Amino acid sequence: MFFLLRLVALPLRFVGRNFRAFVVCMIGYSVLSGTLLLGLEGACSAFGAERLFHEESWNVSALWIAVSLAATALGAYVGGLLCQAVDRRGQAVLFLILIVVLIGFATLQGAEEAPVAAREATLERMEIVRSAVRPMWVHILTPILAVAAVLAGAAQIKRRQQGAVGAVMQQGRPAAEAGQSTMSS
């Protein structure tokens, strides 16, 4: 019984210690999914269903695939920037990557369920986004692209943070060296 209680308490302690990183990760994922949703909604408004789908079906066109991959990459990049900027330890970035991979696997599992009904002429935009049938390779590529973009965004902030620390250290070094040279004379 004691073992079961410790097993249940372990994840709670982990989240407790990393609560800030977990919250930042959730905000980063909200940015990622919001960017994707806005990109696809904008594409639906700008291009219409005729250019985003093949005729009389829910199969997406190359334009839909390009817009969704670009929106995913942009959202993941901004999410990685945000996570690394707020949580400098990198825990939020790791949580975000974990969530992207888990949701990517879940999307891959549901990829085979395609609507069988023919596409109607007038549809709501959210129905268009929900009913789109993407090729299997897009389901595989999307989480890989998102992880790469999260890492790129986090690396961008990390380089800036390290560059700022290095500049401060270099500014301090000549003053210390100048102080030593005046003392020795």
Phi and psi restraints in degrees (value plus and minus 20) as a CYANA .aco file:
   2 PHE   PHI     -80.6   -40.6
   2 PHE   PSI     -58.6   -18.6
   3 PHE   PHI     -82.1   -42.1
   3 PHE   PSI     -62.3   -22.3
   4 LEU   PHI     -84.4   -44.4
   4 LEU   PSI     -59.9   -19.9
   5 LEU   PHI     -84.1   -44.1
   5 LEU   PSI     -61.8   -21.8
   6 ARG   PHI     -86.4   -46.4
   6 ARG   PSI     -55.9   -15.9
   7 LEU   PHI     -85.5   -45.5
   7 LEU   PSI     -57.9   -17.9
   8 VAL   PHI     -93.6   -53.6
   8 VAL   PSI     -57.7   -17.7
   9 ALA   PHI     -93.0   -53.0
   9 ALA   PSI     -44.8    -4.8
  10 LEU   PHI     -79.5   -39.5
  10 LEU   PSI     -70.7   -30.7
  11 PRO   PHI     -83.5   -43.5
  11 PRO   PSI     -53.9   -13.9
  12 LEU   PHI     -85.4   -45.4
  12 LEU   PSI     -60.6   -20.6
  13 ARG   PHI     -86.0   -46.0
  13 ARG   PSI     -58.7   -18.7
  14 PHE   PHI     -82.0   -42.0
  14 PHE   PSI     -67.1   -27.1
  15 VAL   PHI     -87.1   -47.1
  15 VAL   PSI     -56.6   -16.6
  16 GLY   PHI     -80.6   -40.6
  16 GLY   PSI     -63.1   -23.1
  17 ARG   PHI     -90.9   -50.9
  17 ARG   PSI     -48.7    -8.7
  18 ASN   PHI    -134.5   -94.5
  18 ASN   PSI      10.6    50.6
  19 PHE   PHI     -80.9   -40.9
  19 PHE   PSI     -64.6   -24.6
  20 ARG   PHI     -80.6   -40.6
  20 ARG   PSI     -64.4   -24.4
  21 ALA   PHI     -83.8   -43.8
  21 ALA   PSI     -57.5   -17.5
  22 PHE   PHI     -86.0   -46.0
  22 PHE   PSI     -62.9   -22.9
  23 VAL   PHI     -84.6   -44.6
  23 VAL   PSI     -63.7   -23.7
  24 VAL   PHI     -83.1   -43.1
  24 VAL   PSI     -58.2   -18.2
  25 CYS   PHI     -82.0   -42.0
  25 CYS   PSI     -62.7   -22.7
  26 MET   PHI     -84.0   -44.0
  26 MET   PSI     -58.1   -18.1
  27 ILE   PHI     -86.0   -46.0
  27 ILE   PSI     -62.3   -22.3
  28 GLY   PHI     -81.4   -41.4
  28 GLY   PSI     -60.0   -20.0
  29 TYR   PHI     -89.1   -49.1
  29 TYR   PSI     -54.3   -14.3
  30 SER   PHI     -82.9   -42.9
  30 SER   PSI     -59.7   -19.7
  31 VAL   PHI     -83.4   -43.4
  31 VAL   PSI     -64.9   -24.9
  32 LEU   PHI     -80.9   -40.9
  32 LEU   PSI     -71.8   -31.8
  33 SER   PHI     -90.5   -50.5
  33 SER   PSI     -53.6   -13.6
  34 GLY   PHI     -85.1   -45.1
  34 GLY   PSI     -61.4   -21.4
  35 THR   PHI     -83.8   -43.8
  35 THR   PSI     -62.0   -22.0
  36 LEU   PHI     -83.5   -43.5
  36 LEU   PSI     -65.9   -25.9
  37 LEU   PHI     -84.0   -44.0
  37 LEU   PSI     -63.4   -23.4
  38 LEU   PHI     -84.4   -44.4
  38 LEU   PSI     -59.4   -19.4
  39 GLY   PHI     -82.6   -42.6
  39 GLY   PSI     -64.6   -24.6
  40 LEU   PHI     -91.7   -51.7
  40 LEU   PSI     -57.9   -17.9
  41 GLU   PHI     -83.3   -43.3
  41 GLU   PSI     -62.8   -22.8
  42 GLY   PHI     -83.2   -43.2
  42 GLY   PSI     -59.3   -19.3
  43 ALA   PHI     -85.4   -45.4
  43 ALA   PSI     -59.7   -19.7
  44 CYS   PHI     -83.0   -43.0
  44 CYS   PSI     -61.7   -21.7
  45 SER   PHI     -89.6   -49.6
  45 SER   PSI     -61.8   -21.8
  46 ALA   PHI     -96.4   -56.4
  46 ALA   PSI     -61.4   -21.4
  47 PHE   PHI    -124.6   -84.6
  47 PHE   PSI     -45.8    -5.8
  48 GLY   PHI      59.5    99.5
  48 GLY   PSI     143.8   183.8
  49 ALA   PHI     -86.6   -46.6
  49 ALA   PSI     -45.4    -5.4
  50 GLU   PHI     -83.0   -43.0
  50 GLU   PSI     -57.1   -17.1
  51 ARG   PHI    -111.0   -71.0
  51 ARG   PSI     -36.4     3.6
  52 LEU   PHI    -112.8   -72.8
  52 LEU   PSI     -38.9     1.1
  53 PHE   PHI    -145.8  -105.8
  53 PHE   PSI     138.4   178.4
  54 HIS   PHI     -94.5   -54.5
  54 HIS   PSI     139.5   179.5
  55 GLU   PHI     -77.1   -37.1
  55 GLU   PSI     113.7   153.7
  56 GLU   PHI      35.6    75.6
  56 GLU   PSI       2.2    42.2
  57 SER   PHI    -162.3  -122.3
  57 SER   PSI     152.2   192.2
  58 TRP   PHI    -115.9   -75.9
  58 TRP   PSI     -15.9    24.1
  59 ASN   PHI     -90.4   -50.4
  59 ASN   PSI     109.6   149.6
  60 VAL   PHI     -99.1   -59.1
  60 VAL   PSI     135.6   175.6
  61 SER   PHI    -111.1   -71.1
  61 SER   PSI     155.9   195.9
  62 ALA   PHI     -84.4   -44.4
  62 ALA   PSI     -51.4   -11.4
  63 LEU   PHI     -83.1   -43.1
  63 LEU   PSI     -64.8   -24.8
  64 TRP   PHI     -80.5   -40.5
  64 TRP   PSI     -65.3   -25.3
  65 ILE   PHI     -81.9   -41.9
  65 ILE   PSI     -64.2   -24.2
  66 ALA   PHI     -83.3   -43.3
  66 ALA   PSI     -64.3   -24.3
  67 VAL   PHI     -85.0   -45.0
  67 VAL   PSI     -63.2   -23.2
  68 SER   PHI     -88.2   -48.2
  68 SER   PSI     -59.0   -19.0
  69 LEU   PHI     -88.8   -48.8
  69 LEU   PSI     -59.5   -19.5
  70 ALA   PHI     -86.0   -46.0
  70 ALA   PSI     -62.7   -22.7
  71 ALA   PHI     -86.5   -46.5
  71 ALA   PSI     -57.9   -17.9
  72 THR   PHI     -83.9   -43.9
  72 THR   PSI     -65.9   -25.9
  73 ALA   PHI     -83.2   -43.2
  73 ALA   PSI     -63.5   -23.5
  74 LEU   PHI     -84.3   -44.3
  74 LEU   PSI     -67.0   -27.0
  75 GLY   PHI     -83.5   -43.5
  75 GLY   PSI     -61.8   -21.8
  76 ALA   PHI     -87.3   -47.3
  76 ALA   PSI     -58.1   -18.1
  77 TYR   PHI     -82.6   -42.6
  77 TYR   PSI     -67.3   -27.3
  78 VAL   PHI     -85.9   -45.9
  78 VAL   PSI     -58.8   -18.8
  79 GLY   PHI     -81.7   -41.7
  79 GLY   PSI     -61.9   -21.9
  80 GLY   PHI     -84.8   -44.8
  80 GLY   PSI     -60.5   -20.5
  81 LEU   PHI     -78.6   -38.6
  81 LEU   PSI     -68.6   -28.6
  82 LEU   PHI     -82.7   -42.7
  82 LEU   PSI     -67.3   -27.3
  83 CYS   PHI     -81.5   -41.5
  83 CYS   PSI     -64.3   -24.3
  84 GLN   PHI     -92.1   -52.1
  84 GLN   PSI     -54.1   -14.1
  85 ALA   PHI     -87.9   -47.9
  85 ALA   PSI     -58.8   -18.8
  86 VAL   PHI    -104.7   -64.7
  86 VAL   PSI     -63.8   -23.8
  87 ASP   PHI    -130.1   -90.1
  87 ASP   PSI      74.6   114.6
  88 ARG   PHI     -90.0   -50.0
  88 ARG   PSI     -34.9     5.1
  89 ARG   PHI     -93.6   -53.6
  89 ARG   PSI     -39.7     0.3
  90 GLY   PHI      71.5   111.5
  90 GLY   PSI     -18.8    21.2
  91 GLN   PHI     -84.8   -44.8
  91 GLN   PSI     -60.7   -20.7
  92 ALA   PHI     -83.8   -43.8
  92 ALA   PSI     -57.0   -17.0
  93 VAL   PHI     -84.0   -44.0
  93 VAL   PSI     -63.5   -23.5
  94 LEU   PHI     -84.5   -44.5
  94 LEU   PSI     -61.3   -21.3
  95 PHE   PHI     -81.4   -41.4
  95 PHE   PSI     -63.3   -23.3
  96 LEU   PHI     -83.2   -43.2
  96 LEU   PSI     -61.7   -21.7
  97 ILE   PHI     -82.7   -42.7
  97 ILE   PSI     -62.6   -22.6
  98 LEU   PHI     -81.0   -41.0
  98 LEU   PSI     -64.2   -24.2
  99 ILE   PHI     -85.3   -45.3
  99 ILE   PSI     -62.1   -22.1
 100 VAL   PHI     -81.7   -41.7
 100 VAL   PSI     -62.5   -22.5
 101 VAL   PHI     -87.7   -47.7
 101 VAL   PSI     -64.5   -24.5
 102 LEU   PHI     -83.3   -43.3
 102 LEU   PSI     -63.7   -23.7
 103 ILE   PHI     -89.2   -49.2
 103 ILE   PSI     -52.9   -12.9
 104 GLY   PHI     -82.5   -42.5
 104 GLY   PSI     -62.7   -22.7
 105 PHE   PHI     -85.2   -45.2
 105 PHE   PSI     -60.4   -20.4
 106 ALA   PHI     -83.9   -43.9
 106 ALA   PSI     -59.8   -19.8
 107 THR   PHI     -86.2   -46.2
 107 THR   PSI     -57.1   -17.1
 108 LEU   PHI     -84.7   -44.7
 108 LEU   PSI     -58.2   -18.2
 109 GLN   PHI     -86.0   -46.0
 109 GLN   PSI     -57.4   -17.4
 110 GLY   PHI    -106.8   -66.8
 110 GLY   PSI     -16.2    23.8
 111 ALA   PHI     -89.1   -49.1
 111 ALA   PSI     -44.0    -4.0
 112 GLU   PHI    -100.2   -60.2
 112 GLU   PSI     -37.2     2.8
 113 GLU   PHI    -101.9   -61.9
 113 GLU   PSI      79.1   119.1
 114 ALA   PHI    -131.0   -91.0
 114 ALA   PSI     122.1   162.1
 115 PRO   PHI     -86.8   -46.8
 115 PRO   PSI     118.5   158.5
 116 VAL   PHI    -115.2   -75.2
 116 VAL   PSI     -36.8     3.2
 117 ALA   PHI     -90.8   -50.8
 117 ALA   PSI     128.4   168.4
 118 ALA   PHI     -91.1   -51.1
 118 ALA   PSI     133.3   173.3
 119 ARG   PHI     -96.2   -56.2
 119 ARG   PSI     115.3   155.3
 120 GLU   PHI    -103.1   -63.1
 120 GLU   PSI     145.1   185.1
 121 ALA   PHI     -91.3   -51.3
 121 ALA   PSI     -62.0   -22.0
 122 THR   PHI    -135.0   -95.0
 122 THR   PSI     104.8   144.8
 123 LEU   PHI    -155.8  -115.8
 123 LEU   PSI     136.1   176.1
 124 GLU   PHI     -98.0   -58.0
 124 GLU   PSI     131.8   171.8
 125 ARG   PHI     -83.4   -43.4
 125 ARG   PSI     -58.9   -18.9
 126 MET   PHI     -86.6   -46.6
 126 MET   PSI     -53.0   -13.0
 127 GLU   PHI     -88.2   -48.2
 127 GLU   PSI     -55.5   -15.5
 128 ILE   PHI     -83.0   -43.0
 128 ILE   PSI     -66.7   -26.7
 129 VAL   PHI     -84.7   -44.7
 129 VAL   PSI     -61.3   -21.3
 130 ARG   PHI     -91.0   -51.0
 130 ARG   PSI     -54.3   -14.3
 131 SER   PHI    -114.1   -74.1
 131 SER   PSI     -23.3    16.7
 132 ALA   PHI     -83.5   -43.5
 132 ALA   PSI     117.3   157.3
 133 VAL   PHI    -127.5   -87.5
 133 VAL   PSI      93.2   133.2
 134 ARG   PHI    -120.3   -80.3
 134 ARG   PSI     131.6   171.6
 135 PRO   PHI     -84.6   -44.6
 135 PRO   PSI     136.0   176.0
 136 MET   PHI     -79.8   -39.8
 136 MET   PSI     -56.9   -16.9
 137 TRP   PHI     -84.8   -44.8
 137 TRP   PSI     -47.4    -7.4
 138 VAL   PHI     -90.7   -50.7
 138 VAL   PSI     -58.1   -18.1
 139 HIS   PHI     -85.2   -45.2
 139 HIS   PSI     -51.3   -11.3
 140 ILE   PHI    -100.1   -60.1
 140 ILE   PSI     -61.4   -21.4
 141 LEU   PHI     -91.8   -51.8
 141 LEU   PSI     -54.2   -14.2
 142 THR   PHI     -79.2   -39.2
 142 THR   PSI     -70.3   -30.3
 143 PRO   PHI     -86.4   -46.4
 143 PRO   PSI     -52.6   -12.6
 144 ILE   PHI     -85.6   -45.6
 144 ILE   PSI     -64.4   -24.4
 145 LEU   PHI     -83.4   -43.4
 145 LEU   PSI     -61.1   -21.1
 146 ALA   PHI     -84.6   -44.6
 146 ALA   PSI     -62.2   -22.2
 147 VAL   PHI     -83.2   -43.2
 147 VAL   PSI     -63.8   -23.8
 148 ALA   PHI     -82.2   -42.2
 148 ALA   PSI     -60.0   -20.0
 149 ALA   PHI     -90.0   -50.0
 149 ALA   PSI     -58.8   -18.8
 150 VAL   PHI     -80.9   -40.9
 150 VAL   PSI     -65.4   -25.4
 151 LEU   PHI     -84.6   -44.6
 151 LEU   PSI     -57.5   -17.5
 152 ALA   PHI     -86.1   -46.1
 152 ALA   PSI     -62.4   -22.4
 153 GLY   PHI     -84.2   -44.2
 153 GLY   PSI     -63.0   -23.0
 154 ALA   PHI     -85.7   -45.7
 154 ALA   PSI     -59.6   -19.6
 155 ALA   PHI     -84.9   -44.9
 155 ALA   PSI     -56.5   -16.5
 156 GLN   PHI     -80.0   -40.0
 156 GLN   PSI     -67.1   -27.1
 157 ILE   PHI     -87.9   -47.9
 157 ILE   PSI     -59.6   -19.6
 158 LYS   PHI     -82.4   -42.4
 158 LYS   PSI     -61.5   -21.5
 159 ARG   PHI     -82.5   -42.5
 159 ARG   PSI     -61.2   -21.2
 160 ARG   PHI     -85.1   -45.1
 160 ARG   PSI     -61.0   -21.0
 161 GLN   PHI     -85.4   -45.4
 161 GLN   PSI     -63.3   -23.3
 162 GLN   PHI     -89.4   -49.4
 162 GLN   PSI     -55.3   -15.3
 163 GLY   PHI     -85.2   -45.2
 163 GLY   PSI     -58.3   -18.3
 164 ALA   PHI     -87.8   -47.8
 164 ALA   PSI     -60.3   -20.3
 165 VAL   PHI     -87.1   -47.1
 165 VAL   PSI     -61.3   -21.3
 166 GLY   PHI     -84.3   -44.3
 166 GLY   PSI     -58.1   -18.1
 167 ALA   PHI     -87.0   -47.0
 167 ALA   PSI     -59.7   -19.7
 168 VAL   PHI     -85.6   -45.6
 168 VAL   PSI     -61.0   -21.0
 169 MET   PHI     -87.0   -47.0
 169 MET   PSI     -59.1   -19.1
 170 GLN   PHI     -89.5   -49.5
 170 GLN   PSI     -54.5   -14.5
 171 GLN   PHI     -87.4   -47.4
 171 GLN   PSI     -55.0   -15.0
 172 GLY   PHI     -95.8   -55.8
 172 GLY   PSI     -47.9    -7.9
 173 ARG   PHI     -85.9   -45.9
 173 ARG   PSI     -68.0   -28.0
 174 PRO   PHI     -82.5   -42.5
 174 PRO   PSI     -55.0   -15.0
 175 ALA   PHI     -85.5   -45.5
 175 ALA   PSI     -60.2   -20.2
 176 ALA   PHI     -88.5   -48.5
 176 ALA   PSI     -60.8   -20.8
 177 GLU   PHI     -86.6   -46.6
 177 GLU   PSI     -57.0   -17.0
 178 ALA   PHI     -86.6   -46.6
 178 ALA   PSI     -57.5   -17.5
 179 GLY   PHI     -85.9   -45.9
 179 GLY   PSI     -57.0   -17.0
 180 GLN   PHI     -90.1   -50.1
 180 GLN   PSI     -57.9   -17.9
 181 SER   PHI     -90.3   -50.3
 181 SER   PSI     -52.0   -12.0
 182 THR   PHI     -95.9   -55.9
 182 THR   PSI     -50.1   -10.1
 183 MET   PHI     -91.8   -51.8
 183 MET   PSI     -56.3   -16.3
 184 SER   PHI     -96.2   -56.2
 184 SER   PSI     -37.4     2.6
